[in-house]
């Protein structure tokens, strides 16, 4: 009899826990729905020297977990806003990684666009801050990208955005192996 009572209590506990979790899930879905992360498929392409870079002339939506954002790039793969690239009276080169790339927000909220707005207002003429930031890059990428950009066009200045916890590297390299970043991986059970 005691065993039967314990099994009934255990069954009641399991059913009530399942109902409570189900109710909590419904409340969360209604009150604070979670964003689905959209894979960055098609945002990057392989590059022989840099390893990877943005796809040129891109117009897509991504969600890195904070909400969907629109990602646009120009013919050179630089991130731009919905209005396209600003005519370049003065051109400033911005180099960096995911902080500069800023896929979490629309371009109009990025540090490079805000810098562009402030410099244009302060100088009284059109300034274009060319956003070359790509997630996962490090200082050697910045150096290689700057060299490539300076071979193509002139810049009045360059700004390098560094994040010390991951931008300090022990060795320097002159080439990165081509890397495909947006490959979908199938779900698998961990081996251990």
Secondary structure, DSSP 8 states (H G I E B T S, - for coil): -HHHHHHHHHHHHHHHHHHHHHHHHHHHHHHS-----B--TTTEEEETTTEEEE-TT-EEEEESSS-EEEEEE-TTS-EEBTTB----SEEEEEE-SHHHH-TTS-GGGSHHHHHHHHHHHHHTS-EEEEE---TT--HHHHHHHHHHHHHH---SEEEE---HHHH--SS--S------------------
